[in-house]
Amino acid sequence: MNNYRIGEDRIAHYTCRKAGGPMHIDGDLEKPVWKNAEKSRRFVDMVTGEAAFFDTRMAALWDDHALYIAYWIEEPAVRASLTERDSLVWFDNDVEVFFEGEDCYYEFEINAYGTVYEVFFVYQDALKRGSRFDVPRFDLYSANVDVLSGFQDAARFGKHPRGRRWAFMDFDFPGLRSAVKINGLINDPSTVDKGWTVELAFPWEGFQILCPGKKFPPKNGDALRGQFFRFEALRYHGKTVGESAGWALNEHGVYDSHIPENFAYLHF
């Protein structure tokens, strides 16, 4: 069963060009390197495919060291509450990046404070004795592990054809760099803000963990699958009161970001 999969004609394709110089990660997307990068289309509703209420766009560049991701986030009331690394950032407004791997995938989230949350997912049918995941990094007895698509996550239970995934909560993408810049005043309801920007660097070393069958840095014509999300929390009197609006580079047809089959293509 794979009733989650959308048609290939609905999946986004983005051309990721090589950066023309060194990349300093500080959240400032006014740098010439990003001004010359191709911005994506406006994000769409994750379920319907309709244009998102607030403008959100991404861009990507690469060099021999890393893949670089940028977000432009329209936000008239920039806010955040979580400051501890790997806290549940999706309860704040956030942007997210997912990368597909071989029998696995990776999730990154960040809020306007710059608080980062990371998880590495391995399909349970792939983590076996003698498999490439049979290493200390993915030891179920010593790692901080949760389950996705288990009874802890009833909305997804039994729906994805690969079934449950081990969620390694203490995974850190090797060499990850991230920065946020706010155009406005965070958590100040007396002002109208323009929004915030995010700048990320994912060194190629981490992609070797995800995709051991591929060579990195990529060659001209190579491709990588990933998805780019924004979640906007519905809040009333300072409390989250409903399901967050979910926007993405392309729709998934359902309210579920954990569908690698629906991820966009990055073409190098």
N, C-alpha and C positions, 0 to 999 in steps of 0.2 A: 504494500500500500504506500502510495506517495501522493496523496491528495494535496500536499503543500506546494508542489512544484509548479511554477508558472512557466509560460511559454518563453522560448528563447528570444522572441521578438520583443518581450517586455523587459529584458535584462539590459542594463546600461553598459556601455563600453566607453572607457576613458583612455586617452593616449597620454602616457606618462613620459615626459621628455627629460633628457639629461640636464642637470643643473650646470650653469655656466661658471660657477665659482664656489668657494667654500660656503658652507651653511652655518650660520650662527643662530642657535635656537633661543629666541627671546620673546616669541609671541608677536613680534612686530611684523605685520604683513605688508607694510609700506616699503619694505626693502625692494630694490630693483628686481631681485631674483624672483620674487612672487608677483610683482606687477607684470612681469613678462610671461608668467605661467598661465596656462589655460584654465580658467575657472569652469567648474562643472555647471550643468543646468541647475535650476532651483530644485531643492529637494521636494519630494512628493509624499503624500500620505502613505504610510506603509501598507495600509489595507486597500484603499480605493485607487491610488495612483493620482489623485487630484493634487494640485499645487498646494504646498504647505502654507499655513496662515502667515508665518514669519519667514522671511527669506533666509535660507541657509544654503551655502555652497562650499565645495571643497576643491582642492587642487593637489596635485602630487608631482614630485620631482624625484630624481634619483642621481646618485653618483657611485663611485666605486666603493663607498663606505656604507651607504645607508639608503633607505627609502624615506622620503620626507612627505609629510601630509600637513595641509593647512586647512583651516575652517574659518569661514566668515559667517558670523551668527548675528542676525538682527534680533535685538532684544530690548524692548522699551523699559523693562524693569529687571535689570541684571540682579540676580540673587543666588545665594548659595548658603549652605549651613554646615556641610561636612568638611572636616579638615584632616581627619586621620586617614593615612594611606590605607587603601583596601577596605575602607568603610563602604556602605551600600550607596554608592554615588548616584544610582538611578533614582533615588528618592529626591534628589535635587534635579534642576534642569541640567542636562549634560549633553555632550556629544560622544560618539562611540565609533570605534574602528574594529572590524572583525577581519581576520585573514583565514582562508581555508588552507588546510594541510592534508597530508596523506593519513586518513583515518583519525583526523584530529582537526581542531581549529582553535583560534586564539581570540580573546575578547579584551578590549581596552576601553576604559571610560574615563572621562575627566569633567569636572565641574568648573565653575567660574573662579573658584578659589585655587584651581590648579591641583586639586586632590585627585589622585590616580587610583583606579581599581583595575586589576588584571586577573584573568583566569585562563588556564589552558585546559581545553576539553579533549578527552580521548574517548572514543566510542568503546563501550564495554566489550563488544565482540572482538576488538582489536588488541586489547590489553591482555595478553596471554603469556604463559611461560615460553621463553625463547623468542618472543616478538621483539621488535625494536624498542618497545616501551618497557621491556623487562630490565630496567636499569634503576639505580637508586633514586634518580630524579622523580620517577613515577612509581615509587614504592607505596602501595596502599596502606601499609602499616605505619609508616613514619611521616608521610606527607599530610598536610591539611586538605582533606578530600571531602567533597560533597557530591551529590548526584543530581544531574539534570534529566528531566523526563521520567523521574521516578515518582513515587507518591508524594515527595516533597514539592513537586511541581505538577499538580493535577491538571492544569490547563493543557500541558503538552503530553500527558501520559498516553502512550499507545498510539500516537498520531504520526510520528516520524518513523520511516521504515528502518532506520538504523537503531532505533530504540534508545535506551538509556546511555548517558555519557558520564564518565568520571570527570568531576570538575576539580582541578588542582588549584586550590585557592591561594597557595603561597608561591605560585610561579611568577617570576620577574623576567620580562623580556630583556635579554642581555644587552646592556649599553643603552637602553631606552633613554631618550631625552624629551622633555616636554616643557612647554611654557604657555602662559595665558596672558593676554593683555585686554584690559577692560576700557571701553570707550564710554565712560559714564561713571556713576558712583554706585558701587555694589551695596545692596540691601538698604537703599535710601529711597523710600516711596515718594519723597517730595520732588524727585527729579525724573525726567524722561531721558532714558539712556539711548545710545545708538546701538550698543551691543558689545560683543566681545569676540576676540580672535584666538585661535589655538594653533600652535606650531609644534610638530612632532618629528622625531627622528627615530626610525627603527633600523638598527644596524643589520646587515645581511647575516650575521652569525645566528640570529634568532630564526631566520627563515630556513636555515639548515636543519633546525630542530623540527620545524613544521613540514618541510618538503625535502627530505633527504635525497629524493630522486632527481631534483633539479640543481642546477649550478647557479651560484650567486657570487658576484653581482650578475644580473641578467645580461643577455645579449640582445642586440637589436632584433625585434620580432618575437621575443619571449612574452609570456603573459602570466599574470597572477590573479587569483580571485580573492576579492575582499568586498566588504560592504561598509557603508558609511551612514551613520544614523545620528539623529537628534531626538531627544525626548524632552518634552515640555510638561512639567508637572502641573496638574490642576490643583490649585491651592485656594483656601478660603480662611481668612483670619490667621494666616501663617501656618496652616496645616494642610497636608496633602489629603484631598477628599475624593479623588477619583483616579481612574486610569490615565496615565500620562499620554498626551498626544505623541504619536510615533511617526517620524518622518525619515526618509531614506533617499539615497541616490536613485533607486528604483523600488517600486512596490514589491511586497512579498505576497500580497493577496490575503494574508491573515495577519493578526497582531502577534507576530513571533519573529524576532530577529535571528533566532538560532537555526537558520535554514541555509546551509552553505550552497545548496543547489540553486538558490536564488540570488547569490552574491553577484555583484558586478564584476566586470573584467577590467583589469589594468593592463594595458598593452605598452610594452617598453620599446 
